[in-house]
Amino acid sequence: MDNLTKQLWTLMDSSRGSMEASHTLELIVYVAFVAKENPESFQAIVNSGHAKQLNMLIEAGQLLEATHPADVCAAPNHYKTDAKVVNKVVSFIAEISNFGSLASALRDLSAQTLGKFNVSSANQNMQRVFSAIVGDCSDRTLYDGACGLARVASSSNSNALYLEEKHHSTYLTAYRLLTLEDKNFSLVNADSLLEHAFDQEKQFDVVVMEPPMAQKFNADERRMLVEAPFISVPVGKAVSANSGDSLWVQQAVSNLNETGKGYIVLPQGILFRGGYDAKVREYLLENELLEAVIGLPASILDGTSIPPVILVLNKNKQAGSPVVFVDASDIGTVDKHKVTITSQDAELIADLAAGKRGDDERYKAVFIPEIRQQNNELSISRYIAKEIEVEELDIEQELKKLKSYQADFEQSQQVLTALLTRYQ
């Protein structure tokens, strides 16, 4: 994988000055898609001259419209491409034998190429955490209403993926990458809050989502959302402009079947904010839908340094069972302003959430009456007290240091006074 990523970087570097990095990345994904789905036409493209290759790619893509959406099969626009870069990409893809590995490398390349402010897909940290806490999905259906580049969905071994993605360019890339991986999926380009793509009666075994944080809604969207079928907590005449987190929680719950479990990443404000968020917390608790609250480290996500939280939702939670709180804020390796979660770290977080480390100070199971006493607030610090190590000072030694500093200061003052007297 590392070698493949290096080769992709070399290919990207060779195109600088001729094409925008994002356009080169789009071209690579598209050419790989054509090579996998139409190998005969692709071989002819490999053997052709530079000038004809782009038009041949367009024709090869059009032949795939019988089995894939037309926009997915459409080649990048001519103004974005350079004939020599096209040839380099074609030659590179011709040497690829494992399209699944290529798809994984392309997701990493996308995150790095498009920059830290592109948050269209979960990063490796969240992929590892989700994989560990969700576990085996081989006999389960999985839904993600904000799938981005489908990193999390792809890393699951679910037997069927049902996905929605709002942004068209991200949807195109995600579709092509999932095809490279031979996933059994249904992916729709739609805003899952405003226009759910799947039959409302269809529900799923697992819901996994990392929706947009701090999402805002305009006036029209706020009025439209009032009628959204997934809303269980009344919103009045219009939803709040800042109610995105609570809407995503309800959307996740609505897509779970009677025994389904959901895992959703949100900012920690959802745990303590008042207003509509407080009403949704009460709904989750009183209907016993909340299984766990997992606090993650700051800087674990791309594009933000805020510490996120994973809410684990369970439609089949045992009545009277506690809510598990996990403080995983100190798990991971800090490197400058980033935190890296290894597979071992992710397994530790999963074990804590599953109650397998009941003696660990980062774990606590809390029953609903205690949470009610806290006004239904779910801030982890209310239930898990962090020990703060305070270094004990040797008073005598500190006094000696202070006297030494004072002597140095007095000496400096004498030197300064002498200099001022001399040069007046």
Sine and cosine of phi, psi and omega as CSV:
sin_phi,cos_phi,sin_psi,cos_psi,sin_omega,cos_omega
0.00,0.00,-0.73,0.68,-0.01,-1.00
-0.87,0.50,-0.66,0.75,0.01,-1.00
-0.90,0.44,-0.65,0.76,0.01,-1.00
-0.91,0.42,-0.65,0.76,0.03,-1.00
-0.89,0.46,-0.65,0.76,0.04,-1.00
-0.90,0.45,-0.66,0.75,0.04,-1.00
-0.89,0.46,-0.64,0.77,0.03,-1.00
-0.91,0.42,-0.65,0.76,0.04,-1.00
-0.89,0.46,-0.66,0.75,0.04,-1.00
-0.88,0.48,-0.67,0.74,0.03,-1.00
-0.90,0.44,-0.68,0.74,0.03,-1.00
-0.89,0.46,-0.69,0.73,-0.01,-1.00
-0.88,0.47,-0.60,0.80,-0.04,-1.00
-0.93,0.36,-0.29,0.96,-0.02,-1.00
-1.00,-0.10,-0.12,0.99,-0.05,-1.00
-0.89,0.46,0.69,-0.73,-0.05,-1.00
1.00,-0.08,-0.43,0.90,0.02,-1.00
-0.98,-0.19,-0.58,0.82,-0.01,-1.00
-0.60,-0.80,0.47,-0.88,0.13,-0.99
-0.90,0.44,0.57,-0.82,-0.03,-1.00
-0.84,0.54,-0.68,0.73,-0.02,-1.00
-0.90,0.43,-0.56,0.83,0.02,-1.00
-0.95,0.32,-0.61,0.79,0.05,-1.00
-0.90,0.45,-0.67,0.74,0.02,-1.00
-0.88,0.47,-0.69,0.72,0.04,-1.00
-0.87,0.50,-0.66,0.75,0.00,-1.00
-0.90,0.43,-0.69,0.73,-0.01,-1.00
-0.87,0.50,-0.73,0.68,-0.02,-1.00
-0.89,0.46,-0.67,0.74,-0.02,-1.00
-0.91,0.41,-0.72,0.70,-0.01,-1.00
-0.89,0.46,-0.65,0.76,0.05,-1.00
-0.89,0.46,-0.66,0.75,0.04,-1.00
-0.86,0.52,-0.73,0.68,0.01,-1.00
-0.91,0.43,-0.68,0.74,-0.03,-1.00
-0.88,0.48,-0.63,0.77,-0.03,-1.00
-0.97,0.25,-0.69,0.73,-0.11,-0.99
-1.00,0.07,-0.36,0.93,-0.01,-1.00
-0.67,-0.74,0.92,0.39,-0.13,-0.99
-0.89,0.45,-0.55,0.84,-0.02,-1.00
-0.91,0.41,-0.76,0.65,0.03,-1.00
-0.89,0.45,-0.59,0.81,-0.03,-1.00
-0.91,0.41,-0.63,0.78,0.01,-1.00
-0.88,0.47,-0.60,0.80,0.06,-1.00
-0.91,0.42,-0.59,0.81,0.03,-1.00
-0.91,0.42,-0.67,0.74,0.01,-1.00
-0.84,0.54,-0.62,0.78,-0.08,-1.00
-1.00,0.08,0.00,1.00,-0.08,-1.00
-0.99,-0.12,0.23,-0.97,0.04,-1.00
-0.96,0.27,0.32,-0.95,-0.06,-1.00
-0.82,0.58,-0.70,0.71,-0.16,-0.99
-0.90,0.44,-0.45,0.89,-0.09,-1.00
-0.99,-0.16,-0.17,0.98,-0.16,-0.99
-0.91,0.42,-0.65,0.76,-0.03,-1.00
-0.90,0.44,-0.72,0.69,0.01,-1.00
-0.89,0.46,-0.59,0.81,0.03,-1.00
-0.93,0.37,-0.58,0.81,0.07,-1.00
-0.90,0.43,-0.65,0.76,0.03,-1.00
-0.87,0.49,-0.71,0.70,-0.01,-1.00
-0.92,0.40,-0.64,0.77,0.01,-1.00
-0.90,0.43,-0.60,0.80,0.04,-1.00
-0.92,0.39,-0.64,0.77,0.00,-1.00
-0.88,0.47,-0.51,0.86,0.01,-1.00
-0.93,0.36,-0.26,0.97,-0.02,-1.00
-1.00,-0.02,-0.04,1.00,-0.09,-1.00
-0.92,0.40,-0.26,0.96,0.03,-1.00
-0.96,0.30,-0.41,0.91,-0.06,-1.00
-0.88,-0.48,-0.16,0.99,-0.01,-1.00
-0.67,-0.74,0.39,-0.92,0.03,-1.00
-0.84,0.54,0.57,-0.82,-0.07,-1.00
-0.87,0.49,-0.64,0.77,-0.03,-1.00
-0.93,0.36,-0.50,0.87,0.07,-1.00
-0.93,0.37,-0.56,0.83,-0.05,-1.00
-0.99,0.12,-0.19,0.98,-0.05,-1.00
-0.97,0.23,0.70,-0.71,0.01,-1.00
-0.96,0.28,0.38,-0.93,0.09,-1.00
-0.83,0.55,0.49,-0.87,-0.02,-1.00
-0.86,0.50,0.55,-0.84,-0.05,-1.00
-0.84,0.54,-0.61,0.80,-0.08,-1.00
-0.91,0.41,-0.27,0.96,-0.02,-1.00
-1.00,0.03,-0.22,0.98,-0.21,-0.98
-0.93,-0.37,0.41,-0.91,0.06,-1.00
-0.79,-0.61,0.74,-0.67,-0.12,-0.99
-0.85,0.53,-0.65,0.76,-0.02,-1.00
-0.93,0.36,-0.61,0.80,0.04,-1.00
-0.92,0.39,-0.64,0.77,0.05,-1.00
-0.83,0.56,-0.70,0.71,-0.01,-1.00
-0.90,0.44,-0.65,0.76,0.02,-1.00
-0.89,0.45,-0.67,0.75,-0.01,-1.00
-0.92,0.39,-0.70,0.72,0.02,-1.00
-0.86,0.51,-0.71,0.70,0.00,-1.00
-0.90,0.44,-0.61,0.79,0.02,-1.00
-0.91,0.41,-0.75,0.66,-0.04,-1.00
-0.91,0.42,-0.50,0.87,0.00,-1.00
-0.89,0.47,-0.39,0.92,-0.02,-1.00
-1.00,-0.04,-0.06,1.00,-0.05,-1.00
-0.99,0.16,0.76,-0.65,0.03,-1.00
-0.93,-0.36,-0.35,0.94,-0.03,-1.00
-0.84,-0.54,0.99,-0.13,-0.05,-1.00
-0.95,0.32,-0.43,0.90,0.05,-1.00
-0.90,0.43,-0.70,0.71,0.04,-1.00
-0.90,0.43,-0.61,0.79,0.04,-1.00
-0.88,0.47,-0.67,0.74,0.00,-1.00
-0.87,0.49,-0.68,0.73,0.02,-1.00
-0.89,0.46,-0.69,0.72,0.01,-1.00
-0.91,0.42,-0.59,0.80,0.00,-1.00
-0.93,0.37,-0.56,0.83,0.07,-1.00
-0.90,0.44,-0.68,0.73,0.03,-1.00
-0.90,0.44,-0.67,0.74,-0.01,-1.00
-0.90,0.44,-0.62,0.79,0.01,-1.00
-0.87,0.49,-0.73,0.69,-0.01,-1.00
-0.88,0.48,-0.66,0.75,-0.03,-1.00
-0.97,0.24,-0.60,0.80,-0.06,-1.00
-0.96,0.29,-0.69,0.73,-0.08,-1.00
-0.99,0.15,-0.14,0.99,0.14,-0.99
1.00,-0.07,0.24,-0.97,-0.11,-0.99
-0.93,0.38,-0.31,0.95,-0.02,-1.00
-1.00,0.03,-0.04,1.00,0.11,-0.99
-1.00,0.03,0.92,-0.39,-0.06,-1.00
-0.89,-0.46,0.62,0.79,-0.05,-1.00
-0.98,0.20,-0.08,1.00,-0.02,-1.00
-0.48,-0.88,0.53,-0.85,0.10,-0.99
-0.88,0.48,0.47,-0.88,0.05,-1.00
-1.00,-0.09,-0.07,-1.00,-0.04,-1.00
-0.89,0.46,-0.57,0.82,0.03,-1.00
-0.83,0.56,-0.79,0.62,-0.07,-1.00
-0.95,0.32,-0.52,0.85,0.08,-1.00
-0.87,0.50,-0.70,0.71,-0.01,-1.00
-0.92,0.38,-0.67,0.75,-0.02,-1.00
-0.91,0.42,-0.74,0.67,0.00,-1.00
-0.87,0.49,-0.72,0.70,-0.02,-1.00
-0.85,0.53,-0.64,0.77,-0.05,-1.00
-0.95,0.31,-0.70,0.71,-0.10,-1.00
-0.99,0.14,-0.47,0.88,0.01,-1.00
-0.98,0.20,-0.66,0.75,0.04,-1.00
0.98,0.19,-0.42,-0.91,-0.11,-0.99
-0.94,0.34,0.81,-0.59,0.01,-1.00
-0.87,-0.48,0.28,0.96,-0.15,-0.99
-0.87,0.50,-0.45,0.90,0.00,-1.00
-0.92,-0.40,0.41,0.91,-0.07,-1.00
-0.76,-0.65,0.47,-0.88,0.12,-0.99
-1.00,0.02,0.53,-0.85,-0.05,-1.00
-0.77,-0.63,0.69,-0.73,0.03,-1.00
-0.85,-0.52,0.65,-0.76,0.12,-0.99
-0.65,-0.76,0.90,-0.43,-0.05,-1.00
-1.00,0.04,0.00,1.00,0.04,-1.00
-0.55,-0.83,0.90,0.43,-0.30,-0.96
-0.98,0.22,-0.26,0.96,-0.05,-1.00
0.84,0.54,-0.77,-0.64,0.04,-1.00
-1.00,0.04,0.22,0.98,0.11,-0.99
0.89,0.46,0.55,0.84,0.02,-1.00
-0.89,0.45,-0.76,0.65,-0.04,-1.00
-0.92,0.40,-0.72,0.70,0.00,-1.00
-0.87,0.49,-0.67,0.74,-0.02,-1.00
-0.91,0.42,-0.61,0.79,-0.06,-1.00
-0.96,0.29,-0.31,0.95,0.09,-1.00
-0.97,0.25,0.38,-0.92,0.04,-1.00
-0.97,-0.24,0.56,0.83,-0.03,-1.00
-0.88,0.48,0.56,-0.83,0.00,-1.00
-0.98,0.20,-0.22,0.97,0.06,-1.00
-0.36,-0.93,0.75,-0.66,-0.02,-1.00
-0.94,-0.35,0.72,-0.70,0.08,-1.00
-0.84,-0.54,0.92,-0.40,-0.22,-0.97
-0.74,-0.67,0.51,-0.86,0.11,-0.99
-0.72,-0.70,0.61,-0.80,0.03,-1.00
-0.59,-0.80,0.78,-0.62,-0.10,-0.99
-0.96,0.28,-0.68,0.73,-0.12,-0.99
-0.99,0.12,0.80,-0.60,-0.17,-0.99
-0.90,0.45,-0.72,0.69,-0.04,-1.00
-0.90,0.44,-0.62,0.78,0.04,-1.00
-0.92,0.40,-0.65,0.76,0.04,-1.00
-0.85,0.52,-0.71,0.71,-0.01,-1.00
-0.87,0.50,-0.74,0.68,-0.02,-1.00
-0.90,0.43,-0.69,0.72,-0.01,-1.00
-0.87,0.49,-0.69,0.72,0.00,-1.00
-0.86,0.50,-0.73,0.68,-0.03,-1.00
-0.91,0.42,-0.64,0.77,0.00,-1.00
-0.91,0.41,-0.68,0.74,0.03,-1.00
-0.89,0.45,-0.57,0.82,0.06,-1.00
-0.92,0.40,-0.65,0.76,0.04,-1.00
-0.86,0.51,-0.51,0.86,-0.06,-1.00
-1.00,-0.02,0.03,1.00,-0.01,-1.00
0.85,0.52,0.60,0.80,0.02,-1.00
-0.98,0.18,0.52,-0.85,0.12,-0.99
-1.00,0.01,0.98,-0.21,-0.15,-0.99
-0.60,-0.80,0.38,-0.92,0.18,-0.98
-0.79,-0.61,0.91,-0.41,-0.06,-1.00
-0.85,-0.52,0.79,-0.62,-0.04,-1.00
-0.84,-0.55,0.66,-0.75,0.07,-1.00
-1.00,0.10,1.00,-0.08,-0.08,-1.00
-0.39,-0.92,0.43,-0.90,0.14,-0.99
-1.00,0.08,0.96,-0.26,-0.17,-0.99
-0.93,0.36,-0.30,0.95,0.08,-1.00
-0.98,0.21,-0.62,0.79,-0.11,-0.99
-0.99,-0.10,-0.48,0.88,-0.07,-1.00
-0.55,-0.83,0.97,0.24,-0.04,-1.00
-0.84,0.54,0.80,-0.61,-0.14,-0.99
-0.98,0.19,-0.44,0.90,-0.08,-1.00
-0.98,-0.20,0.46,-0.89,0.02,-1.00
-0.78,0.63,0.79,-0.62,-0.06,-1.00
-0.86,0.51,-0.37,0.93,0.02,-1.00
-0.98,0.21,-0.31,0.95,-0.02,-1.00
-0.99,0.13,0.83,-0.55,0.02,-1.00
-0.80,-0.60,0.24,-0.97,-0.25,-0.97
-0.79,-0.61,0.33,-0.94,-0.02,-1.00
-0.97,0.26,-0.59,0.81,-0.06,-1.00
-0.69,-0.72,0.69,-0.73,0.16,-0.99
-0.86,-0.50,0.80,-0.59,0.03,-1.00
-0.77,-0.64,0.83,-0.56,-0.05,-1.00
-0.56,-0.83,0.60,-0.80,0.22,-0.98
-0.82,-0.57,0.98,0.21,-0.10,-0.99
-0.95,0.30,0.20,-0.98,0.04,-1.00
-0.86,0.51,0.67,-0.74,0.02,-1.00
-1.00,0.04,0.52,-0.85,0.05,-1.00
0.80,0.59,0.66,0.75,-0.03,-1.00
-0.94,0.34,0.71,-0.71,0.02,-1.00
-0.94,-0.34,0.42,-0.91,0.01,-1.00
-0.81,-0.58,0.64,-0.77,0.08,-1.00
-0.99,0.17,0.06,-1.00,-0.12,-0.99
-0.87,0.49,-0.67,0.74,-0.02,-1.00
-0.91,0.42,-0.69,0.72,0.00,-1.00
-0.89,0.45,-0.62,0.79,-0.01,-1.00
-0.90,0.44,-0.61,0.80,0.03,-1.00
-0.96,0.29,-0.61,0.79,0.01,-1.00
-0.91,0.41,-0.62,0.78,-0.07,-1.00
-0.92,0.39,-0.39,0.92,0.04,-1.00
-0.83,0.56,-0.56,0.83,-0.06,-1.00
-1.00,-0.08,0.10,1.00,0.00,-1.00
-0.87,0.49,0.75,-0.66,-0.09,-1.00
-0.93,0.37,-0.29,0.96,-0.06,-1.00
-1.00,0.09,-0.20,0.98,-0.08,-1.00
-0.96,0.29,0.83,-0.55,0.02,-1.00
-0.97,-0.26,-0.45,0.89,0.00,-1.00
-0.98,-0.18,0.88,-0.47,-0.06,-1.00
-0.81,0.59,0.65,-0.76,-0.06,-1.00
-0.93,-0.38,-0.08,1.00,-0.05,-1.00
1.00,0.08,-0.50,-0.86,-0.06,-1.00
-0.97,0.23,-0.42,0.91,0.01,-1.00
-0.40,-0.92,0.58,-0.81,0.02,-1.00
-0.96,0.29,0.44,-0.90,0.05,-1.00
-0.91,0.42,0.55,-0.84,0.01,-1.00
-0.90,0.45,-0.36,0.93,-0.07,-1.00
-0.93,-0.36,0.39,0.92,-0.11,-0.99
-0.99,-0.11,0.27,0.96,-0.09,-1.00
-0.82,0.58,-0.70,0.71,-0.04,-1.00
-0.86,0.51,-0.73,0.69,-0.02,-1.00
-0.93,0.37,-0.52,0.86,0.06,-1.00
-0.93,0.38,-0.66,0.75,0.02,-1.00
-0.90,0.43,-0.60,0.80,0.04,-1.00
-0.87,0.49,-0.73,0.69,-0.02,-1.00
-0.93,0.37,-0.57,0.82,0.05,-1.00
-0.89,0.45,-0.64,0.77,0.03,-1.00
-0.90,0.44,-0.73,0.69,0.00,-1.00
-0.86,0.50,-0.67,0.75,-0.07,-1.00
-0.92,0.40,-0.38,0.92,-0.03,-1.00
-1.00,-0.05,0.01,1.00,0.02,-1.00
-1.00,0.00,0.65,-0.76,0.12,-0.99
-0.98,0.20,-0.07,-1.00,-0.14,-0.99
-0.88,0.47,-0.39,0.92,0.02,-1.00
-0.89,-0.45,0.25,0.97,-0.12,-0.99
-0.98,0.20,0.37,-0.93,0.05,-1.00
-0.79,-0.61,0.63,-0.78,-0.01,-1.00
-0.86,-0.50,0.50,-0.87,-0.01,-1.00
-0.70,-0.72,0.90,-0.43,-0.10,-0.99
-0.73,-0.68,0.75,-0.67,-0.02,-1.00
-1.00,-0.08,0.79,-0.61,-0.05,-1.00
-0.61,-0.79,0.30,-0.95,0.16,-0.99
-0.93,0.36,0.45,-0.89,-0.12,-0.99
-0.95,0.32,-0.12,0.99,0.07,-1.00
-0.87,0.49,-0.46,0.89,0.02,-1.00
-0.88,0.48,-0.36,0.93,-0.07,-1.00
-0.98,0.19,-0.36,0.93,-0.12,-0.99
-0.66,-0.75,-0.18,0.98,-0.02,-1.00
-0.89,0.46,0.48,-0.88,0.03,-1.00
-1.00,0.05,-0.38,-0.93,0.06,-1.00
0.89,0.45,-0.72,-0.70,-0.08,-1.00
-0.91,0.41,-0.59,0.80,0.03,-1.00
-0.86,0.52,-0.63,0.77,0.00,-1.00
-0.90,0.43,-0.63,0.77,0.02,-1.00
-0.90,0.43,-0.63,0.78,0.01,-1.00
-0.94,0.34,-0.62,0.79,0.07,-1.00
-0.87,0.49,-0.69,0.72,0.01,-1.00
-0.88,0.48,-0.66,0.75,0.02,-1.00
-0.87,0.49,-0.71,0.71,0.00,-1.00
-0.89,0.46,-0.67,0.74,-0.06,-1.00
-0.95,0.31,-0.74,0.68,-0.09,-1.00
-0.95,0.32,-0.41,0.91,0.08,-1.00
-1.00,-0.09,0.10,1.00,0.04,-1.00
0.78,0.63,0.81,0.58,0.01,-1.00
-0.96,-0.27,-0.22,0.97,-0.06,-1.00
-0.99,-0.13,0.88,-0.47,-0.03,-1.00
-0.99,-0.13,-0.64,0.77,-0.07,-1.00
-0.46,-0.89,0.47,-0.88,0.10,-1.00
-0.83,-0.56,0.91,-0.42,-0.11,-0.99
-0.89,-0.45,0.95,-0.32,0.03,-1.00
-0.99,0.11,0.80,-0.60,-0.05,-1.00
-0.96,-0.26,0.26,-0.97,-0.03,-1.00
-0.92,0.38,0.43,-0.90,0.17,-0.99
-0.91,0.42,0.44,-0.90,0.06,-1.00
0.91,0.42,0.38,0.93,0.05,-1.00
-1.00,0.09,-0.38,0.92,-0.02,-1.00
-0.99,-0.15,0.32,-0.95,0.11,-0.99
-0.99,0.12,0.61,-0.79,0.13,-0.99
1.00,0.08,-0.10,1.00,0.01,-1.00
-0.41,-0.91,0.51,-0.86,0.03,-1.00
-0.97,-0.23,0.02,1.00,-0.05,-1.00
-0.94,0.33,0.56,-0.83,0.02,-1.00
-0.98,0.21,0.85,-0.53,0.00,-1.00
-1.00,0.04,0.09,-1.00,0.06,-1.00
-0.69,-0.72,0.56,-0.83,0.13,-0.99
-0.97,-0.25,0.83,-0.55,0.15,-0.99
-1.00,-0.09,0.81,-0.59,0.07,-1.00
-0.98,-0.18,0.87,-0.49,-0.04,-1.00
-0.96,-0.28,0.61,-0.80,-0.05,-1.00
-0.64,-0.77,0.91,-0.41,0.01,-1.00
-0.96,0.28,-0.25,0.97,-0.08,-1.00
-0.86,-0.51,0.54,0.84,-0.02,-1.00
-0.93,0.37,0.67,-0.74,-0.01,-1.00
-0.91,0.41,0.75,-0.66,-0.01,-1.00
-0.86,0.51,0.72,-0.70,0.03,-1.00
0.99,0.13,0.01,1.00,0.01,-1.00
-0.99,0.17,0.40,-0.92,-0.09,-1.00
-0.98,0.19,0.19,-0.98,0.20,-0.98
-1.00,-0.10,0.78,-0.63,-0.01,-1.00
-1.00,0.03,0.76,-0.65,0.09,-1.00
-0.93,-0.36,0.74,-0.68,0.01,-1.00
-0.78,-0.63,0.81,-0.59,0.10,-1.00
-0.97,-0.23,1.00,-0.09,-0.01,-1.00
-0.98,-0.19,0.36,0.93,-0.11,-0.99
-0.91,0.42,-0.37,0.93,-0.03,-1.00
-0.97,-0.22,0.13,0.99,0.00,-1.00
-1.00,0.00,0.66,-0.75,-0.01,-1.00
0.90,-0.43,0.14,-0.99,-0.03,-1.00
-0.93,-0.37,0.82,-0.57,-0.01,-1.00
-1.00,0.04,0.79,-0.61,0.06,-1.00
-0.75,-0.67,0.98,-0.22,-0.09,-1.00
0.85,0.52,-0.92,-0.39,-0.06,-1.00
-0.96,-0.27,0.23,0.97,-0.02,-1.00
-0.88,-0.47,0.45,-0.89,0.11,-0.99
-0.87,-0.49,0.73,-0.68,0.03,-1.00
-0.94,-0.35,0.77,-0.63,0.07,-1.00
-0.97,-0.25,0.89,-0.45,0.04,-1.00
-0.99,0.13,0.13,-0.99,0.06,-1.00
-0.88,0.48,-0.60,0.80,0.03,-1.00
-0.92,0.40,-0.64,0.77,0.06,-1.00
-0.88,0.48,-0.69,0.72,-0.02,-1.00
-0.89,0.45,-0.63,0.78,0.03,-1.00
-0.91,0.41,-0.60,0.80,0.06,-1.00
-0.89,0.46,-0.71,0.71,0.02,-1.00
-0.88,0.48,-0.67,0.74,0.01,-1.00
-0.90,0.44,-0.65,0.76,0.02,-1.00
-0.90,0.44,-0.66,0.75,0.03,-1.00
-0.89,0.46,-0.71,0.71,-0.02,-1.00
-0.91,0.41,-0.50,0.87,-0.01,-1.00
-1.00,0.07,-0.02,1.00,0.01,-1.00
0.97,0.23,0.32,0.95,-0.01,-1.00
-0.99,0.16,-0.15,0.99,0.02,-1.00
-0.79,-0.61,0.88,0.48,-0.09,-1.00
-0.87,0.49,-0.39,0.92,-0.01,-1.00
-1.00,0.04,-0.12,0.99,-0.03,-1.00
-0.95,0.30,0.72,-0.69,-0.04,-1.00
-0.92,0.38,-0.21,0.98,0.02,-1.00
-1.00,0.03,0.08,1.00,-0.03,-1.00
-0.84,-0.55,0.65,-0.76,0.15,-0.99
-0.43,-0.91,0.71,-0.70,0.09,-1.00
-0.99,-0.17,0.82,-0.57,-0.11,-0.99
-0.83,-0.56,0.76,-0.65,0.02,-1.00
-1.00,0.09,0.40,-0.92,-0.14,-0.99
-0.85,0.53,-0.65,0.76,0.01,-1.00
-0.82,0.57,-0.62,0.79,0.03,-1.00
-0.93,0.38,-0.60,0.80,0.02,-1.00
-0.93,0.36,-0.60,0.80,0.05,-1.00
-0.86,0.51,-0.63,0.77,0.00,-1.00
-0.89,0.46,-0.35,0.94,0.04,-1.00
-0.99,-0.17,0.42,0.91,-0.01,-1.00
0.85,0.53,0.53,0.85,0.01,-1.00
0.90,0.44,0.29,0.96,0.08,-1.00
-0.97,0.24,0.60,-0.80,-0.11,-0.99
-0.91,-0.42,0.23,0.97,0.03,-1.00
-0.82,0.58,0.80,-0.60,-0.11,-0.99
-0.88,0.48,-0.55,0.84,-0.02,-1.00
-0.91,0.42,-0.32,0.95,0.05,-1.00
-0.95,0.31,-0.39,0.92,-0.12,-0.99
-0.90,-0.44,-0.40,0.92,0.02,-1.00
-0.85,-0.53,0.95,-0.32,0.00,-1.00
-0.99,0.12,0.81,-0.59,0.01,-1.00
-1.00,0.02,0.76,-0.65,0.07,-1.00
-0.98,0.21,0.79,-0.61,0.03,-1.00
-0.97,-0.26,0.87,-0.49,0.00,-1.00
-0.99,0.16,0.85,-0.52,0.02,-1.00
-0.94,-0.34,0.84,-0.55,-0.01,-1.00
-0.94,0.33,0.80,-0.60,0.03,-1.00
-0.98,0.20,0.72,-0.69,-0.04,-1.00
-0.99,-0.15,0.59,-0.81,0.11,-0.99
-1.00,0.05,0.96,-0.27,-0.12,-0.99
-0.86,0.51,-0.67,0.74,-0.03,-1.00
-0.89,0.46,-0.70,0.72,0.01,-1.00
-0.90,0.43,-0.65,0.76,-0.01,-1.00
-0.91,0.41,-0.61,0.80,0.04,-1.00
-0.91,0.41,-0.63,0.78,0.04,-1.00
-0.88,0.48,-0.68,0.73,0.02,-1.00
-0.88,0.47,-0.68,0.73,-0.02,-1.00
-0.88,0.47,-0.69,0.72,0.02,-1.00
-0.89,0.45,-0.60,0.80,0.01,-1.00
-0.91,0.41,-0.69,0.72,0.02,-1.00
-0.90,0.44,-0.62,0.78,0.00,-1.00
-0.91,0.42,-0.65,0.76,0.02,-1.00
-0.90,0.44,-0.68,0.74,0.03,-1.00
-0.88,0.48,-0.66,0.75,0.00,-1.00
-0.89,0.45,-0.72,0.70,-0.02,-1.00
-0.89,0.45,-0.61,0.79,0.04,-1.00
-0.91,0.42,-0.66,0.75,0.02,-1.00
-0.90,0.44,-0.63,0.78,0.02,-1.00
-0.90,0.44,-0.63,0.78,0.03,-1.00
-0.90,0.43,-0.67,0.74,0.02,-1.00
-0.90,0.45,-0.69,0.73,0.00,-1.00
-0.89,0.45,-0.68,0.74,0.00,-1.00
-0.89,0.46,-0.65,0.76,0.01,-1.00
-0.90,0.43,-0.66,0.75,0.00,-1.00
-0.91,0.41,-0.68,0.74,0.00,-1.00
-0.90,0.44,-0.64,0.77,0.02,-1.00
-0.91,0.41,-0.62,0.79,-0.06,-1.00
-0.94,0.35,-0.60,0.80,-0.13,-0.99
-0.97,-0.26,0.18,0.98,0.07,-1.00
-0.96,0.29,0.00,0.00,0.00,0.00
